[in-house]
Amino acid sequence: MALREIRLDVRGLPPCEPMERILGQLAVLAPGERLAALLSREPVPLFALLEERGYAWRVTVLGPGRCELLVWRRDDAVAAEP
């Protein structure tokens, strides 16, 4: 199965909206898919929610005011691949 990456740019949105959009997209994430979200800062408040809902994630700081959050189902080996 090939990995499919869903891209989402939530930079510059008002508080709570980036989290709501990310969670909304995760609700329809299919097996073999992962979400790549571009944010203005590391979404620390989101991490506990991801953990509770069975997701794994990785954050990469791309530069000032830019980071990428990759999220996948914890049990999805295909989506966890680098």
N, CA, C and O atoms as a Maestro MAE file, in Angstrom:
{
 s_m_m2io_version
 :::
 2.0.0
}

f_m_ct {
 s_m_title
 :::
 protein
 m_atom[328] {
  # First column is atom index #
  i_m_mmod_type
  r_m_x_coord
  r_m_y_coord
  r_m_z_coord
  i_m_residue_number
  s_m_chain_name
  s_m_pdb_residue_name
  s_m_pdb_atom_name
  i_m_atomic_number
  :::
  1 25 0.856 -1.178 0.000 1 A "MET " " N  " 7
  2 3 0.000 0.000 0.000 1 A "MET " " CA " 6
  3 2 0.900 1.238 0.000 1 A "MET " " C  " 6
  4 15 1.872 1.303 0.752 1 A "MET " " O  " 8
  5 25 0.579 2.202 -0.830 2 A "ALA " " N  " 7
  6 3 1.366 3.421 -0.912 2 A "ALA " " CA " 6
  7 2 0.877 4.448 0.105 2 A "ALA " " C  " 6
  8 15 -0.314 4.549 0.401 2 A "ALA " " O  " 8
  9 25 1.821 5.189 0.617 3 A "LEU " " N  " 7
  10 3 1.493 6.238 1.583 3 A "LEU " " CA " 6
  11 2 0.825 7.397 0.868 3 A "LEU " " C  " 6
  12 15 1.264 7.811 -0.205 3 A "LEU " " O  " 8
  13 25 -0.213 7.908 1.450 4 A "ARG " " N  " 7
  14 3 -0.869 9.111 0.941 4 A "ARG " " CA " 6
  15 2 -0.771 10.160 2.035 4 A "ARG " " C  " 6
  16 15 -1.116 9.904 3.188 4 A "ARG " " O  " 8
  17 25 -0.298 11.345 1.664 5 A "GLU " " N  " 7
  18 3 -0.128 12.423 2.647 5 A "GLU " " CA " 6
  19 2 -1.122 13.536 2.347 5 A "GLU " " C  " 6
  20 15 -1.150 14.078 1.243 5 A "GLU " " O  " 8
  21 25 -1.927 13.867 3.334 6 A "ILE " " N  " 7
  22 3 -2.890 14.959 3.245 6 A "ILE " " CA " 6
  23 2 -2.191 16.211 3.762 6 A "ILE " " C  " 6
  24 15 -1.669 16.205 4.877 6 A "ILE " " O  " 8
  25 25 -2.170 17.280 2.977 7 A "ARG " " N  " 7
  26 3 -1.482 18.518 3.363 7 A "ARG " " CA " 6
  27 2 -2.518 19.541 3.832 7 A "ARG " " C  " 6
  28 15 -3.592 19.677 3.245 7 A "ARG " " O  " 8
  29 25 -2.171 20.248 4.895 8 A "LEU " " N  " 7
  30 3 -3.069 21.242 5.480 8 A "LEU " " CA " 6
  31 2 -2.226 22.412 5.968 8 A "LEU " " C  " 6
  32 15 -1.303 22.218 6.759 8 A "LEU " " O  " 8
  33 25 -2.525 23.616 5.511 9 A "ASP " " N  " 7
  34 3 -1.809 24.822 5.945 9 A "ASP " " CA " 6
  35 2 -2.735 25.623 6.853 9 A "ASP " " C  " 6
  36 15 -3.733 26.182 6.401 9 A "ASP " " O  " 8
  37 25 -2.392 25.672 8.139 10 A "VAL " " N  " 7
  38 3 -3.237 26.377 9.105 10 A "VAL " " CA " 6
  39 2 -2.503 27.581 9.717 10 A "VAL " " C  " 6
  40 15 -2.906 28.097 10.759 10 A "VAL " " O  " 8
  41 25 -1.433 28.015 9.065 11 A "ARG " " N  " 7
  42 3 -0.702 29.187 9.564 11 A "ARG " " CA " 6
  43 2 -1.592 30.419 9.502 11 A "ARG " " C  " 6
  44 15 -2.373 30.589 8.566 11 A "ARG " " O  " 8
  45 25 -1.467 31.261 10.496 12 A "GLY " " N  " 7
  46 3 -2.164 32.539 10.506 12 A "GLY " " CA " 6
  47 2 -3.629 32.477 10.919 12 A "GLY " " C  " 6
  48 15 -4.294 33.512 10.961 12 A "GLY " " O  " 8
  49 25 -4.141 31.303 11.220 13 A "LEU " " N  " 7
  50 3 -5.534 31.212 11.668 13 A "LEU " " CA " 6
  51 2 -5.630 31.580 13.141 13 A "LEU " " C  " 6
  52 15 -4.664 31.403 13.883 13 A "LEU " " O  " 8
  53 25 -6.784 32.090 13.578 14 A "PRO " " N  " 7
  54 3 -6.943 32.461 14.988 14 A "PRO " " CA " 6
  55 2 -6.901 31.226 15.891 14 A "PRO " " C  " 6
  56 15 -7.149 30.111 15.432 14 A "PRO " " O  " 8
  57 25 -6.586 31.425 17.177 15 A "PRO " " N  " 7
  58 3 -6.500 30.311 18.132 15 A "PRO " " CA " 6
  59 2 -7.724 29.404 18.084 15 A "PRO " " C  " 6
  60 15 -8.853 29.847 17.872 15 A "PRO " " O  " 8
  61 25 -7.465 28.160 18.283 16 A "CYS " " N  " 7
  62 3 -8.405 27.042 18.279 16 A "CYS " " CA " 6
  63 2 -8.723 26.544 16.868 16 A "CYS " " C  " 6
  64 15 -8.956 25.350 16.679 16 A "CYS " " O  " 8
  65 25 -8.737 27.432 15.882 17 A "GLU " " N  " 7
  66 3 -9.085 26.992 14.533 17 A "GLU " " CA " 6
  67 2 -8.062 26.007 13.951 17 A "GLU " " C  " 6
  68 15 -8.472 25.023 13.336 17 A "GLU " " O  " 8
  69 25 -6.744 26.227 14.118 18 A "PRO " " N  " 7
  70 3 -5.806 25.211 13.614 18 A "PRO " " CA " 6
  71 2 -6.056 23.834 14.245 18 A "PRO " " C  " 6
  72 15 -6.056 22.823 13.543 18 A "PRO " " O  " 8
  73 25 -6.265 23.795 15.552 19 A "MET " " N  " 7
  74 3 -6.518 22.529 16.231 19 A "MET " " CA " 6
  75 2 -7.810 21.897 15.716 19 A "MET " " C  " 6
  76 15 -7.846 20.693 15.461 19 A "MET " " O  " 8
  77 25 -8.853 22.677 15.563 20 A "GLU " " N  " 7
  78 3 -10.129 22.153 15.087 20 A "GLU " " CA " 6
  79 2 -10.006 21.591 13.674 20 A "GLU " " C  " 6
  80 15 -10.575 20.542 13.372 20 A "GLU " " O  " 8
  81 25 -9.276 22.273 12.818 21 A "ARG " " N  " 7
  82 3 -9.110 21.793 11.440 21 A "ARG " " CA " 6
  83 2 -8.284 20.514 11.397 21 A "ARG " " C  " 6
  84 15 -8.599 19.591 10.646 21 A "ARG " " O  " 8
  85 25 -7.235 20.461 12.198 22 A "ILE " " N  " 7
  86 3 -6.401 19.261 12.248 22 A "ILE " " CA " 6
  87 2 -7.217 18.083 12.757 22 A "ILE " " C  " 6
  88 15 -7.192 17.013 12.150 22 A "ILE " " O  " 8
  89 25 -7.937 18.256 13.855 23 A "LEU " " N  " 7
  90 3 -8.760 17.168 14.406 23 A "LEU " " CA " 6
  91 2 -9.862 16.754 13.431 23 A "LEU " " C  " 6
  92 15 -10.185 15.571 13.322 23 A "LEU " " O  " 8
  93 25 -10.430 17.716 12.733 24 A "GLY " " N  " 7
  94 3 -11.456 17.406 11.742 24 A "GLY " " CA " 6
  95 2 -10.909 16.546 10.612 24 A "GLY " " C  " 6
  96 15 -11.568 15.609 10.162 24 A "GLY " " O  " 8
  97 25 -9.707 16.866 10.157 25 A "GLN " " N  " 7
  98 3 -9.097 16.087 9.091 25 A "GLN " " CA " 6
  99 2 -8.708 14.689 9.578 25 A "GLN " " C  " 6
  100 15 -8.831 13.713 8.838 25 A "GLN " " O  " 8
  101 25 -8.246 14.600 10.805 26 A "LEU " " N  " 7
  102 3 -7.871 13.297 11.360 26 A "LEU " " CA " 6
  103 2 -9.071 12.372 11.486 26 A "LEU " " C  " 6
  104 15 -8.930 11.153 11.382 26 A "LEU " " O  " 8
  105 25 -10.239 12.934 11.708 27 A "ALA " " N  " 7
  106 3 -11.453 12.126 11.859 27 A "ALA " " CA " 6
  107 2 -11.778 11.340 10.592 27 A "ALA " " C  " 6
  108 15 -12.481 10.332 10.659 27 A "ALA " " O  " 8
  109 25 -11.280 11.783 9.445 28 A "VAL " " N  " 7
  110 3 -11.554 11.091 8.178 28 A "VAL " " CA " 6
  111 2 -10.290 10.481 7.569 28 A "VAL " " C  " 6
  112 15 -10.295 10.080 6.405 28 A "VAL " " O  " 8
  113 25 -9.218 10.410 8.343 29 A "LEU " " N  " 7
  114 3 -7.960 9.841 7.865 29 A "LEU " " CA " 6
  115 2 -8.124 8.336 7.646 29 A "LEU " " C  " 6
  116 15 -8.533 7.605 8.548 29 A "LEU " " O  " 8
  117 25 -7.800 7.896 6.446 30 A "ALA " " N  " 7
  118 3 -7.935 6.481 6.100 30 A "ALA " " CA " 6
  119 2 -6.638 5.730 6.388 30 A "ALA " " C  " 6
  120 15 -5.587 6.355 6.528 30 A "ALA " " O  " 8
  121 25 -6.693 4.410 6.477 31 A "PRO " " N  " 7
  122 3 -5.463 3.632 6.644 31 A "PRO " " CA " 6
  123 2 -4.483 3.940 5.510 31 A "PRO " " C  " 6
  124 15 -4.879 4.069 4.352 31 A "PRO " " O  " 8
  125 25 -3.203 4.056 5.858 32 A "GLY " " N  " 7
  126 3 -2.184 4.384 4.871 32 A "GLY " " CA " 6
  127 2 -2.053 5.863 4.579 32 A "GLY " " C  " 6
  128 15 -1.266 6.259 3.720 32 A "GLY " " O  " 8
  129 25 -2.812 6.681 5.280 33 A "GLU " " N  " 7
  130 3 -2.728 8.129 5.110 33 A "GLU " " CA " 6
  131 2 -2.119 8.756 6.358 33 A "GLU " " C  " 6
  132 15 -2.238 8.230 7.464 33 A "GLU " " O  " 8
  133 25 -1.472 9.879 6.152 34 A "ARG " " N  " 7
  134 3 -1.040 10.685 7.283 34 A "ARG " " CA " 6
  135 2 -1.300 12.141 6.938 34 A "ARG " " C  " 6
  136 15 -1.416 12.510 5.770 34 A "ARG " " O  " 8
  137 25 -1.388 12.949 7.967 35 A "LEU " " N  " 7
  138 3 -1.646 14.376 7.823 35 A "LEU " " CA " 6
  139 2 -0.342 15.131 8.013 35 A "LEU " " C  " 6
  140 15 0.395 14.883 8.967 35 A "LEU " " O  " 8
  141 25 -0.062 16.050 7.105 36 A "ALA " " N  " 7
  142 3 1.079 16.955 7.216 36 A "ALA " " CA " 6
  143 2 0.506 18.360 7.327 36 A "ALA " " C  " 6
  144 15 0.000 18.912 6.350 36 A "ALA " " O  " 8
  145 25 0.586 18.935 8.522 37 A "ALA " " N  " 7
  146 3 0.029 20.266 8.766 37 A "ALA " " CA " 6
  147 2 1.155 21.274 8.938 37 A "ALA " " C  " 6
  148 15 2.100 21.043 9.693 37 A "ALA " " O  " 8
  149 25 1.049 22.377 8.239 38 A "LEU " " N  " 7
  150 3 1.997 23.473 8.364 38 A "LEU " " CA " 6
  151 2 1.411 24.482 9.343 38 A "LEU " " C  " 6
  152 15 0.300 24.976 9.153 38 A "LEU " " O  " 8
  153 25 2.177 24.785 10.400 39 A "LEU " " N  " 7
  154 3 1.705 25.666 11.466 39 A "LEU " " CA " 6
  155 2 2.691 26.798 11.712 39 A "LEU " " C  " 6
  156 15 3.838 26.751 11.268 39 A "LEU " " O  " 8
  157 25 2.223 27.813 12.426 40 A "SER " " N  " 7
  158 3 3.068 28.948 12.804 40 A "SER " " CA " 6
  159 2 3.933 28.637 14.013 40 A "SER " " C  " 6
  160 15 4.963 29.277 14.225 40 A "SER " " O  " 8
  161 25 3.515 27.648 14.813 41 A "ARG " " N  " 7
  162 3 4.290 27.264 16.006 41 A "ARG " " CA " 6
  163 2 3.934 25.831 16.380 41 A "ARG " " C  " 6
  164 15 2.954 25.272 15.888 41 A "ARG " " O  " 8
  165 25 4.733 25.254 17.244 42 A "GLU " " N  " 7
  166 3 4.515 23.886 17.685 42 A "GLU " " CA " 6
  167 2 3.193 23.800 18.457 42 A "GLU " " C  " 6
  168 15 2.986 24.566 19.398 42 A "GLU " " O  " 8
  169 25 2.305 22.892 18.081 43 A "PRO " " N  " 7
  170 3 0.967 22.816 18.684 43 A "PRO " " CA " 6
  171 2 0.935 21.978 19.967 43 A "PRO " " C  " 6
  172 15 0.248 20.958 20.018 43 A "PRO " " O  " 8
  173 25 1.652 22.389 20.975 44 A "VAL " " N  " 7
  174 3 1.795 21.617 22.213 44 A "VAL " " CA " 6
  175 2 0.442 21.216 22.821 44 A "VAL " " C  " 6
  176 15 0.317 20.071 23.256 44 A "VAL " " O  " 8
  177 25 -0.582 22.091 22.877 45 A "PRO " " N  " 7
  178 3 -1.856 21.673 23.478 45 A "PRO " " CA " 6
  179 2 -2.535 20.515 22.735 45 A "PRO " " C  " 6
  180 15 -3.380 19.823 23.303 45 A "PRO " " O  " 8
  181 25 -2.172 20.311 21.487 46 A "LEU " " N  " 7
  182 3 -2.776 19.251 20.687 46 A "LEU " " CA " 6
  183 2 -2.220 17.866 21.029 46 A "LEU " " C  " 6
  184 15 -2.903 16.865 20.816 46 A "LEU " " O  " 8
  185 25 -1.013 17.793 21.546 47 A "PHE " " N  " 7
  186 3 -0.332 16.514 21.746 47 A "PHE " " CA " 6
  187 2 -1.102 15.557 22.655 47 A "PHE " " C  " 6
  188 15 -1.189 14.368 22.346 47 A "PHE " " O  " 8
  189 25 -1.652 16.029 23.744 48 A "ALA " " N  " 7
  190 3 -2.418 15.156 24.650 48 A "ALA " " CA " 6
  191 2 -3.663 14.602 23.958 48 A "ALA " " C  " 6
  192 15 -4.022 13.442 24.163 48 A "ALA " " O  " 8
  193 25 -4.316 15.415 23.151 49 A "LEU " " N  " 7
  194 3 -5.497 14.949 22.421 49 A "LEU " " CA " 6
  195 2 -5.117 13.876 21.409 49 A "LEU " " C  " 6
  196 15 -5.829 12.884 21.252 49 A "LEU " " O  " 8
  197 25 -3.995 14.075 20.724 50 A "LEU " " N  " 7
  198 3 -3.541 13.077 19.761 50 A "LEU " " CA " 6
  199 2 -3.241 11.757 20.465 50 A "LEU " " C  " 6
  200 15 -3.618 10.688 19.986 50 A "LEU " " O  " 8
  201 25 -2.570 11.840 21.588 51 A "GLU " " N  " 7
  202 3 -2.231 10.649 22.367 51 A "GLU " " CA " 6
  203 2 -3.497 9.907 22.784 51 A "GLU " " C  " 6
  204 15 -3.580 8.690 22.621 51 A "GLU " " O  " 8
  205 25 -4.477 10.620 23.317 52 A "GLU " " N  " 7
  206 3 -5.733 10.012 23.766 52 A "GLU " " CA " 6
  207 2 -6.484 9.322 22.635 52 A "GLU " " C  " 6
  208 15 -7.161 8.318 22.853 52 A "GLU " " O  " 8
  209 25 -6.363 9.859 21.433 53 A "ARG " " N  " 7
  210 3 -7.124 9.346 20.288 53 A "ARG " " CA " 6
  211 2 -6.366 8.306 19.463 53 A "ARG " " C  " 6
  212 15 -6.857 7.847 18.432 53 A "ARG " " O  " 8
  213 25 -5.167 7.937 19.922 54 A "GLY " " N  " 7
  214 3 -4.455 6.853 19.257 54 A "GLY " " CA " 6
  215 2 -3.587 7.255 18.080 54 A "GLY " " C  " 6
  216 15 -3.325 6.443 17.193 54 A "GLY " " O  " 8
  217 25 -3.141 8.499 18.065 55 A "TYR " " N  " 7
  218 3 -2.282 8.974 16.983 55 A "TYR " " CA " 6
  219 2 -0.841 9.125 17.460 55 A "TYR " " C  " 6
  220 15 -0.575 9.358 18.639 55 A "TYR " " O  " 8
  221 25 0.070 8.987 16.519 56 A "ALA " " N  " 7
  222 3 1.479 9.301 16.742 56 A "ALA " " CA " 6
  223 2 1.786 10.535 15.904 56 A "ALA " " C  " 6
  224 15 1.062 10.843 14.958 56 A "ALA " " O  " 8
  225 25 2.855 11.237 16.249 57 A "TRP " " N  " 7
  226 3 3.178 12.460 15.521 57 A "TRP " " CA " 6
  227 2 4.669 12.751 15.593 57 A "TRP " " C  " 6
  228 15 5.410 12.201 16.409 57 A "TRP " " O  " 8
  229 25 5.071 13.649 14.691 58 A "ARG " " N  " 7
  230 3 6.436 14.146 14.661 58 A "ARG " " CA " 6
  231 2 6.369 15.619 14.239 58 A "ARG " " C  " 6
  232 15 5.646 15.973 13.308 58 A "ARG " " O  " 8
  233 25 7.120 16.460 14.926 59 A "VAL " " N  " 7
  234 3 7.157 17.890 14.606 59 A "VAL " " CA " 6
  235 2 8.554 18.232 14.100 59 A "VAL " " C  " 6
  236 15 9.559 17.821 14.681 59 A "VAL " " O  " 8
  237 25 8.599 18.986 13.014 60 A "THR " " N  " 7
  238 3 9.855 19.474 12.466 60 A "THR " " CA " 6
  239 2 9.778 20.994 12.396 60 A "THR " " C  " 6
  240 15 8.879 21.546 11.761 60 A "THR " " O  " 8
  241 25 10.719 21.668 13.047 61 A "VAL " " N  " 7
  242 3 10.787 23.131 12.960 61 A "VAL " " CA " 6
  243 2 11.481 23.470 11.643 61 A "VAL " " C  " 6
  244 15 12.615 23.055 11.401 61 A "VAL " " O  " 8
  245 25 10.791 24.225 10.804 62 A "LEU " " N  " 7
  246 3 11.303 24.563 9.479 62 A "LEU " " CA " 6
  247 2 11.990 25.917 9.447 62 A "LEU " " C  " 6
  248 15 12.707 26.229 8.497 62 A "LEU " " O  " 8
  249 25 11.778 26.712 10.465 63 A "GLY " " N  " 7
  250 3 12.344 28.052 10.538 63 A "GLY " " CA " 6
  251 2 11.491 28.898 11.456 63 A "GLY " " C  " 6
  252 15 10.521 28.407 12.031 63 A "GLY " " O  " 8
  253 25 11.843 30.168 11.599 64 A "PRO " " N  " 7
  254 3 11.049 31.047 12.463 64 A "PRO " " CA " 6
  255 2 9.583 31.119 11.986 64 A "PRO " " C  " 6
  256 15 9.300 31.446 10.834 64 A "PRO " " O  " 8
  257 25 8.690 30.809 12.893 65 A "GLY " " N  " 7
  258 3 7.263 30.907 12.568 65 A "GLY " " CA " 6
  259 2 6.759 29.831 11.631 65 A "GLY " " C  " 6
  260 15 5.689 29.984 11.042 65 A "GLY " " O  " 8
  261 25 7.512 28.730 11.474 66 A "ARG " " N  " 7
  262 3 7.081 27.645 10.580 66 A "ARG " " CA " 6
  263 2 7.485 26.296 11.158 66 A "ARG " " C  " 6
  264 15 8.653 26.066 11.472 66 A "ARG " " O  " 8
  265 25 6.514 25.415 11.294 67 A "CYS " " N  " 7
  266 3 6.822 24.032 11.658 67 A "CYS " " CA " 6
  267 2 5.822 23.121 10.956 67 A "CYS " " C  " 6
  268 15 4.732 23.540 10.566 67 A "CYS " " O  " 8
  269 25 6.225 21.876 10.810 68 A "GLU " " N  " 7
  270 3 5.370 20.883 10.176 68 A "GLU " " CA " 6
  271 2 5.054 19.797 11.187 68 A "GLU " " C  " 6
  272 15 5.943 19.277 11.861 68 A "GLU " " O  " 8
  273 25 3.802 19.469 11.280 69 A "LEU " " N  " 7
  274 3 3.318 18.413 12.154 69 A "LEU " " CA " 6
  275 2 2.862 17.259 11.274 69 A "LEU " " C  " 6
  276 15 1.951 17.420 10.462 69 A "LEU " " O  " 8
  277 25 3.490 16.098 11.429 70 A "LEU " " N  " 7
  278 3 3.041 14.885 10.750 70 A "LEU " " CA " 6
  279 2 2.279 14.047 11.763 70 A "LEU " " C  " 6
  280 15 2.759 13.828 12.876 70 A "LEU " " O  " 8
  281 25 1.099 13.578 11.387 71 A "VAL " " N  " 7
  282 3 0.254 12.798 12.289 71 A "VAL " " CA " 6
  283 2 -0.247 11.568 11.539 71 A "VAL " " C  " 6
  284 15 -0.644 11.652 10.377 71 A "VAL " " O  " 8
  285 25 -0.224 10.416 12.228 72 A "TRP " " N  " 7
  286 3 -0.727 9.175 11.659 72 A "TRP " " CA " 6
  287 2 -1.297 8.318 12.777 72 A "TRP " " C  " 6
  288 15 -1.025 8.546 13.956 72 A "TRP " " O  " 8
  289 25 -2.093 7.330 12.389 73 A "ARG " " N  " 7
  290 3 -2.616 6.392 13.379 73 A "ARG " " CA " 6
  291 2 -1.456 5.591 13.946 73 A "ARG " " C  " 6
  292 15 -0.622 5.089 13.192 73 A "ARG " " O  " 8
  293 25 -1.396 5.471 15.227 74 A "ARG " " N  " 7
  294 3 -0.287 4.806 15.905 74 A "ARG " " CA " 6
  295 2 -0.048 3.386 15.391 74 A "ARG " " C  " 6
  296 15 1.096 2.936 15.331 74 A "ARG " " O  " 8
  297 25 -1.106 2.686 15.024 75 A "ASP " " N  " 7
  298 3 -0.980 1.295 14.560 75 A "ASP " " CA " 6
  299 2 -0.811 1.168 13.046 75 A "ASP " " C  " 6
  300 15 -0.883 0.055 12.524 75 A "ASP " " O  " 8
  301 25 -0.596 2.243 12.344 76 A "ASP " " N  " 7
  302 3 -0.473 2.246 10.880 76 A "ASP " " CA " 6
  303 2 1.002 2.303 10.479 76 A "ASP " " C  " 6
  304 15 1.591 3.381 10.404 76 A "ASP " " O  " 8
  305 25 1.587 1.141 10.225 77 A "ALA " " N  " 7
  306 3 3.020 1.064 9.893 77 A "ALA " " CA " 6
  307 2 3.343 1.790 8.588 77 A "ALA " " C  " 6
  308 15 4.416 2.381 8.466 77 A "ALA " " O  " 8
  309 25 2.446 1.757 7.622 78 A "VAL " " N  " 7
  310 3 2.704 2.434 6.342 78 A "VAL " " CA " 6
  311 2 2.820 3.927 6.542 78 A "VAL " " C  " 6
  312 15 3.746 4.549 6.022 78 A "VAL " " O  " 8
  313 25 1.894 4.520 7.290 79 A "ALA " " N  " 7
  314 3 1.882 5.967 7.483 79 A "ALA " " CA " 6
  315 2 3.023 6.433 8.384 79 A "ALA " " C  " 6
  316 15 3.392 7.607 8.352 79 A "ALA " " O  " 8
  317 25 3.584 5.536 9.181 80 A "ALA " " N  " 7
  318 3 4.682 5.908 10.092 80 A "ALA " " CA " 6
  319 2 6.023 5.992 9.383 80 A "ALA " " C  " 6
  320 15 6.986 6.512 9.947 80 A "ALA " " O  " 8
  321 25 6.103 5.490 8.159 81 A "GLU " " N  " 7
  322 3 7.375 5.504 7.431 81 A "GLU " " CA " 6
  323 2 7.848 6.931 7.194 81 A "GLU " " C  " 6
  324 15 7.041 7.832 6.963 81 A "GLU " " O  " 8
  325 25 9.171 7.132 7.254 82 A "PRO " " N  " 7
  326 3 9.708 8.507 7.047 82 A "PRO " " CA " 6
  327 2 9.461 9.033 5.651 82 A "PRO " " C  " 6
  328 15 9.851 10.158 5.338 82 A "PRO " " O  " 8
  :::
 }
 m_bond[327] {
  # First column is bond index #
  i_m_from
  i_m_to
  i_m_order
  :::
  1 1 2 1
  2 2 3 1
  3 3 4 2
  4 3 5 1
  5 5 6 1
  6 6 7 1
  7 7 8 2
  8 7 9 1
  9 9 10 1
  10 10 11 1
  11 11 12 2
  12 11 13 1
  13 13 14 1
  14 14 15 1
  15 15 16 2
  16 15 17 1
  17 17 18 1
  18 18 19 1
  19 19 20 2
  20 19 21 1
  21 21 22 1
  22 22 23 1
  23 23 24 2
  24 23 25 1
  25 25 26 1
  26 26 27 1
  27 27 28 2
  28 27 29 1
  29 29 30 1
  30 30 31 1
  31 31 32 2
  32 31 33 1
  33 33 34 1
  34 34 35 1
  35 35 36 2
  36 35 37 1
  37 37 38 1
  38 38 39 1
  39 39 40 2
  40 39 41 1
  41 41 42 1
  42 42 43 1
  43 43 44 2
  44 43 45 1
  45 45 46 1
  46 46 47 1
  47 47 48 2
  48 47 49 1
  49 49 50 1
  50 50 51 1
  51 51 52 2
  52 51 53 1
  53 53 54 1
  54 54 55 1
  55 55 56 2
  56 55 57 1
  57 57 58 1
  58 58 59 1
  59 59 60 2
  60 59 61 1
  61 61 62 1
  62 62 63 1
  63 63 64 2
  64 63 65 1
  65 65 66 1
  66 66 67 1
  67 67 68 2
  68 67 69 1
  69 69 70 1
  70 70 71 1
  71 71 72 2
  72 71 73 1
  73 73 74 1
  74 74 75 1
  75 75 76 2
  76 75 77 1
  77 77 78 1
  78 78 79 1
  79 79 80 2
  80 79 81 1
  81 81 82 1
  82 82 83 1
  83 83 84 2
  84 83 85 1
  85 85 86 1
  86 86 87 1
  87 87 88 2
  88 87 89 1
  89 89 90 1
  90 90 91 1
  91 91 92 2
  92 91 93 1
  93 93 94 1
  94 94 95 1
  95 95 96 2
  96 95 97 1
  97 97 98 1
  98 98 99 1
  99 99 100 2
  100 99 101 1
  101 101 102 1
  102 102 103 1
  103 103 104 2
  104 103 105 1
  105 105 106 1
  106 106 107 1
  107 107 108 2
  108 107 109 1
  109 109 110 1
  110 110 111 1
  111 111 112 2
  112 111 113 1
  113 113 114 1
  114 114 115 1
  115 115 116 2
  116 115 117 1
  117 117 118 1
  118 118 119 1
  119 119 120 2
  120 119 121 1
  121 121 122 1
  122 122 123 1
  123 123 124 2
  124 123 125 1
  125 125 126 1
  126 126 127 1
  127 127 128 2
  128 127 129 1
  129 129 130 1
  130 130 131 1
  131 131 132 2
  132 131 133 1
  133 133 134 1
  134 134 135 1
  135 135 136 2
  136 135 137 1
  137 137 138 1
  138 138 139 1
  139 139 140 2
  140 139 141 1
  141 141 142 1
  142 142 143 1
  143 143 144 2
  144 143 145 1
  145 145 146 1
  146 146 147 1
  147 147 148 2
  148 147 149 1
  149 149 150 1
  150 150 151 1
  151 151 152 2
  152 151 153 1
  153 153 154 1
  154 154 155 1
  155 155 156 2
  156 155 157 1
  157 157 158 1
  158 158 159 1
  159 159 160 2
  160 159 161 1
  161 161 162 1
  162 162 163 1
  163 163 164 2
  164 163 165 1
  165 165 166 1
  166 166 167 1
  167 167 168 2
  168 167 169 1
  169 169 170 1
  170 170 171 1
  171 171 172 2
  172 171 173 1
  173 173 174 1
  174 174 175 1
  175 175 176 2
  176 175 177 1
  177 177 178 1
  178 178 179 1
  179 179 180 2
  180 179 181 1
  181 181 182 1
  182 182 183 1
  183 183 184 2
  184 183 185 1
  185 185 186 1
  186 186 187 1
  187 187 188 2
  188 187 189 1
  189 189 190 1
  190 190 191 1
  191 191 192 2
  192 191 193 1
  193 193 194 1
  194 194 195 1
  195 195 196 2
  196 195 197 1
  197 197 198 1
  198 198 199 1
  199 199 200 2
  200 199 201 1
  201 201 202 1
  202 202 203 1
  203 203 204 2
  204 203 205 1
  205 205 206 1
  206 206 207 1
  207 207 208 2
  208 207 209 1
  209 209 210 1
  210 210 211 1
  211 211 212 2
  212 211 213 1
  213 213 214 1
  214 214 215 1
  215 215 216 2
  216 215 217 1
  217 217 218 1
  218 218 219 1
  219 219 220 2
  220 219 221 1
  221 221 222 1
  222 222 223 1
  223 223 224 2
  224 223 225 1
  225 225 226 1
  226 226 227 1
  227 227 228 2
  228 227 229 1
  229 229 230 1
  230 230 231 1
  231 231 232 2
  232 231 233 1
  233 233 234 1
  234 234 235 1
  235 235 236 2
  236 235 237 1
  237 237 238 1
  238 238 239 1
  239 239 240 2
  240 239 241 1
  241 241 242 1
  242 242 243 1
  243 243 244 2
  244 243 245 1
  245 245 246 1
  246 246 247 1
  247 247 248 2
  248 247 249 1
  249 249 250 1
  250 250 251 1
  251 251 252 2
  252 251 253 1
  253 253 254 1
  254 254 255 1
  255 255 256 2
  256 255 257 1
  257 257 258 1
  258 258 259 1
  259 259 260 2
  260 259 261 1
  261 261 262 1
  262 262 263 1
  263 263 264 2
  264 263 265 1
  265 265 266 1
  266 266 267 1
  267 267 268 2
  268 267 269 1
  269 269 270 1
  270 270 271 1
  271 271 272 2
  272 271 273 1
  273 273 274 1
  274 274 275 1
  275 275 276 2
  276 275 277 1
  277 277 278 1
  278 278 279 1
  279 279 280 2
  280 279 281 1
  281 281 282 1
  282 282 283 1
  283 283 284 2
  284 283 285 1
  285 285 286 1
  286 286 287 1
  287 287 288 2
  288 287 289 1
  289 289 290 1
  290 290 291 1
  291 291 292 2
  292 291 293 1
  293 293 294 1
  294 294 295 1
  295 295 296 2
  296 295 297 1
  297 297 298 1
  298 298 299 1
  299 299 300 2
  300 299 301 1
  301 301 302 1
  302 302 303 1
  303 303 304 2
  304 303 305 1
  305 305 306 1
  306 306 307 1
  307 307 308 2
  308 307 309 1
  309 309 310 1
  310 310 311 1
  311 311 312 2
  312 311 313 1
  313 313 314 1
  314 314 315 1
  315 315 316 2
  316 315 317 1
  317 317 318 1
  318 318 319 1
  319 319 320 2
  320 319 321 1
  321 321 322 1
  322 322 323 1
  323 323 324 2
  324 323 325 1
  325 325 326 1
  326 326 327 1
  327 327 328 2
  :::
 }
}
